[in-house]
Amino acid sequence: MMTAQKNRGRRVVAAAALAMLTLGVTSCGAINEQATTYQYAASDGIVLNVGDLDVRNLMLVTKSATDEARVLGSLVNNTDKDESFELKLDTDSVTVKVPAKSVVEFEEDENKTLLSSTGVAPGAHVPATLTVGVNSASPSIPVIDGTLEEYREYVPGGFEPSDLAHLTPSPKPAGH
């Protein structure tokens, strides 16, 4: 026969176990910040604001550290005045005019913008200074090549399939 004291003891133990289980399941959110609260560039380029310009998906496409590099991404000017955007690397710099209430998309032929070189190999990030008026930022910009098919048409000088030869695995020796 079960007494009231034993019954109460079991209820206390069950409540404590339930509390520990609840804490164990939910405590990650109490200690760690939720990943969904981070804003990030969901593509290969970087996203930031410099002064009144929104810089979206900015990246550089090239064959090598010493070849020409094409700027990709967009500059968004939501203001009522024209802006001037400067992208400066150790190797070269370019200035782009961004009219009021407009978007400059570097992928469009009329906005094609080239740098003499990046100084870093594709796959790395190059330090840069971005300037709009009196505002500036110093991000590192991703440098990519034609490995990803969607960027091949933008590789200065054209993409050659032989550029990917280094990615083909060597054949395994016989008997292995």
N, C-alpha and C positions, 0 to 999 in steps of 0.2 A: 504494500500500500504506500502510495506516494503522499508525503506530507506537504503542507503548504510551503514550508521553508525550502524543501528540495525543489519544488516547482518554481518558486521565486528565484532560486539560485540558477536554475537552468535558463530562465528567462533573461537574467542578467548576463550570463555567459553568451547566450544567443545574440543579445543586443550588442554586446561588445564585439563579437565576431562580425556582425553586420556593419558596425561602425568602422572597423578596421578594413573590411572589404571595400566599403564605400570610399574611404580615404585612399586606399591603394589604387583604386581605379581612377580617381579624380585628381590625385596629388600632382601628376605631371603638369597639369595646367596651372597649378598654384605655384610651382617652382620655375617652370620654363615658359617663356613668352610663346604665344601661338604663332606658328609659321605663317598662317594666313594673314597676319597683321603686317608682314613685311611687304613693302612695295619693291618691285624689281623689274628689270628688263626681261621680258619673256622671250626675247629673241637673242641674236648673237651680238647685237650692238649695245651701247649704253644709253641710258635715259637720264637727263638732268635738265635743270633750268639755269640759264645764264642771263641775268638781268631780266628783260621782258621777253626773251625768246625761250621757247620750249624746244629743246634738242631731243630728238627721238630716234632711237635705234642707230646711233652713230657708230660707224666702223670703217676700216680701211681694207681694201682688197688689193693684193699684189702677188707677184710670183715669188719675190725674194726680198731680202732686206735692202738690196741696192737697186731694184727695179722701180719703175713708176708705180704709184698707188692711187687708186680711185677712192674718193670719199663716197660713202653710202649713208643713207638715213634721211631725216627730214628736219627742217627748221620751221617752227610755227610762230608767226608773229600775230598775236591777237590785239595789238595796240593800234592806235590811229596814226602812228608815225613810222616812217621807214627806219630800219635798223641795219647796222653793219656788223657782221659776224666774222671774227678772225680765228682761224685754226692754226696754231703754231706748234711745230715739232722742232727738234734740234736740227733736222735736215732741211726743212723748208717751211713755208707758211702760205696760206691763201686767205683772201678776204672775199666774202660773199655778201651782196646786198639783199636784204629781205624786205620787200615792200610791205606797207601797212596792210593789216587784215589779209595776210596771204600765207601760203605754205610753199617752201622751196623743197622739192623732192629731188635729191641728188641722183636717183636712179633714172630720172627723165633726161633724155639727150640734151635738151636745152640748158640743163643745170649740171652737166658733166663737169666735175671738178677733180683735177689731178695734182698730186704732189710728186716732186722729183724722186723721193724715196721715203721710207719710214725709218730706216736704220735698224729695224728689228725683223726677224724672220716671221713668216706667217705662223700663227699659233701662239704668239706672244702678245703682250700689250705694250704700246708705246706711250711714254709720258707726253702729255700735251698741255698747252695752255689755250683755253677758249676765252675770247674776249668779246663782249657786247657793251659798247659805250665805256663806262667806268667800271663795269662789273667783269670779273673774270673767275674762272674755275680751272683747276689743274687735275683733270681726271687722267686715267690711263685708258687708252682706246684699243679695243681688240683689233688685231691685224689677222686677216684670213686670206686664204687663197681659193682656188677652184676645186678644192676637195669636195665641198658640198655643191651639188649640181645647180642649185638656185643662184649661186654667185658666179658661175662660170662666164656668163655673158658680160660681166663687169670687169673681168681681169684685164688690165691694160696690156695691149699687145696680143690679146687673145689667149684662150685656154688651149693647151695641147694635152691630149690624153696621156702622152708620155710623162707629163708632169706628175702623174700619180704612180709611176713605176715603183717608187720607193715604198709604196703601201702594199704591194703584192708580196705575199709570203713566199719565202724560198721553198723549193720542193724538198720534201724529206728524203734523206738518203735511203737507198734500198736496204731492206732488212730491219727497218725500225718501225 
